[in-house]
């Protein structure tokens, strides 16, 4: 009985310490994952995700998408996949803008928990190789509106046909 009481006391003490520490220790990263709502049923592999995290230094993020972000049209091949950092992020009260540069292309989708291409390479995700395929766009500029649990993003430069893309928060 004495051992049981000691065990209960220790577990209660640890729980109390954890509860106090949780409020005092800053959360390292607050993450927001937005999934593009697309109107054609092409499967999850063609989905585009915007992943934002906030820390003491500001807002950071990455784009987890297919190579369609940087190619104007598919020319008879299946897309590759990219995980790219968001650059020049500007967040205002109800709007945001950022740029993304083309980079390493992978043959398989990059898991959402992977936040950078170096990690995807270390994980052994094979590179996407298409003979003669070069991105039409090197730097893609995005801008949009922040709404309740969703982002409405203009396809942005350099595409000339305007297109609104809706991303719904999924976490």
Secondary structure by P-SEA (a helix, b strand, c coil): caaaaaaaaaaaaaaaaaaaaaaccccccbbbbbbbbcccccccccbbbbbbbbccccccccccccccccccccccbbbbbbbbbbcccccccccccbbbbbccccccccccccccaaaaaaaccbbbbbccccccccbbbbbbccccccccccccccccbbbbbbbbbcc
